[in-house]
């Protein structure tokens, strides 16, 4: 019989819980990481070496979260398959099944109930060797004596705050920062991806709106061109009719 308590045995993702079933405090904890994920799917649509998880358990090979996962609001891993050869997809993120590649970025959206984002979770992510730790605290940052958005980079086992916004992350090739926008009918501040020059990448909704405007403008231009052709044809027909009447009365025009 297998002893599940020995270090030699590590359950597979099929055997491990995929979630702790703890409900999120507010919808932003789902909306924000899912917006980043959807936008990234556009930016990196031709790449298949990355995975973005939302509210998914991460299992380390050893340590405190070996059997109990840590579940960030969102995380990005690079160097892993975007899709697994499994109809169910990933049930959780087990490092042993991902060539021991930890997430390169983890996102926590601080809720009304403080969840250790600035201490215990920071320690756990450092132990996992997560390079970038992003904490978004739009509503309670004053309560916690922090800024609305803080990005940390792991250096020599400790997280160091990265200043400026957006924060450029060269290992990822993207920046992250805040911006005002409309998402799912909600006009507010969101987190977005940025390029190295600080230009914000458009979201799927914004691209669709942009395409809709472009298509409408193209339709208007095509209609204007059609009307101009019709008008030109009418003017040419009128001129031809006048010329025909002149010929009937006076003959051909003198050369």
Residue pairs with C-beta under 8 A, 6 or more apart in sequence:
2 9
3 9
4 11
7 62
10 61
10 66
10 94
10 96
11 67
12 94
12 97
13 59
13 90
13 91
13 92
13 93
13 94
13 97
14 91
16 57
16 59
16 67
16 69
16 91
16 92
16 94
17 57
17 69
17 92
18 56
18 57
18 91
18 92
19 55
19 56
19 57
19 71
20 57
20 68
20 69
20 71
22 71
24 30
24 55
24 73
24 111
25 111
25 112
25 113
26 111
26 112
28 109
28 138
29 55
29 73
29 109
29 111
30 54
30 55
30 73
31 183
31 184
31 186
32 73
32 74
32 107
32 109
32 136
32 190
32 191
33 52
33 54
33 55
33 73
33 74
33 107
33 109
34 54
34 74
35 183
35 190
35 191
35 192
35 203
36 52
36 74
36 107
36 176
36 191
36 192
36 193
37 52
37 54
37 74
38 203
38 204
39 192
39 193
39 201
39 202
39 203
39 204
40 50
40 52
40 76
40 193
41 52
41 204
42 201
42 202
42 204
42 207
43 174
43 193
43 201
44 50
47 82
48 81
48 82
48 83
49 78
49 79
49 80
49 81
49 82
50 76
50 77
50 78
50 79
50 80
50 82
51 76
51 77
51 80
51 81
51 82
51 90
51 93
52 74
52 75
52 76
52 77
53 72
53 74
53 75
53 77
53 90
53 93
53 103
54 73
54 74
55 71
55 73
55 74
56 71
56 75
56 90
56 92
56 93
57 69
57 70
57 71
57 92
57 93
58 65
58 69
58 70
58 71
58 72
58 75
58 92
58 93
58 95
58 103
58 128
59 65
59 66
59 67
59 69
59 92
59 93
59 94
59 95
59 96
60 66
60 95
60 127
60 128
61 95
61 96
61 100
63 127
64 124
64 127
65 124
65 128
69 92
70 121
70 124
70 125
70 128
72 103
72 106
72 107
72 108
72 121
72 125
73 107
73 108
73 109
74 106
74 107
75 93
75 103
75 105
75 106
75 107
75 130
76 103
76 104
76 105
76 106
76 172
77 93
77 98
77 101
77 102
77 103
77 104
78 101
78 104
78 172
79 99
79 101
80 98
80 99
80 101
83 89
84 90
93 103
95 101
95 102
95 128
102 128
102 129
102 130
103 128
103 130
104 130
104 131
104 132
104 171
104 172
105 130
105 131
105 132
105 133
105 134
105 169
105 172
105 176
106 125
106 130
106 132
106 133
106 134
107 134
107 135
107 136
107 191
108 115
108 117
108 121
108 133
108 134
108 135
108 136
109 136
109 137
110 117
110 135
110 136
110 137
110 139
110 140
110 141
110 144
112 139
112 140
114 140
114 144
115 121
117 135
117 137
118 135
118 144
118 146
122 133
122 152
122 159
125 133
125 159
126 133
126 154
126 157
126 158
126 159
129 154
130 154
131 153
131 154
131 171
132 151
132 152
132 153
132 154
132 169
132 171
132 172
133 151
133 152
133 153
133 154
133 159
134 149
134 150
134 151
134 152
134 176
134 191
135 146
135 149
135 150
135 151
135 152
136 148
136 149
136 191
137 144
137 146
137 147
137 148
137 149
137 150
138 148
138 189
141 147
141 148
148 178
148 189
149 165
149 177
149 178
149 191
150 161
151 161
151 162
151 167
151 169
151 176
152 159
152 160
152 161
152 162
153 159
153 160
153 162
153 169
154 160
165 177
165 178
166 175
166 176
166 177
166 192
166 194
166 198
166 200
167 175
167 176
167 177
168 174
168 175
168 194
168 196
169 175
169 176
173 196
174 193
174 194
174 195
175 193
175 194
175 195
175 196
175 198
176 191
176 192
176 193
176 194
177 191
177 192
177 194
177 200
178 189
178 190
178 191
178 192
179 189
179 190
179 192
179 200
180 187
180 188
180 189
180 190
181 187
181 188
181 189
181 190
181 192
181 203
181 206
182 205
183 190
183 203
183 205
184 205
192 200
192 201
192 203
193 200
193 201
194 200
194 201
195 201
202 210
243 253
246 253
247 253
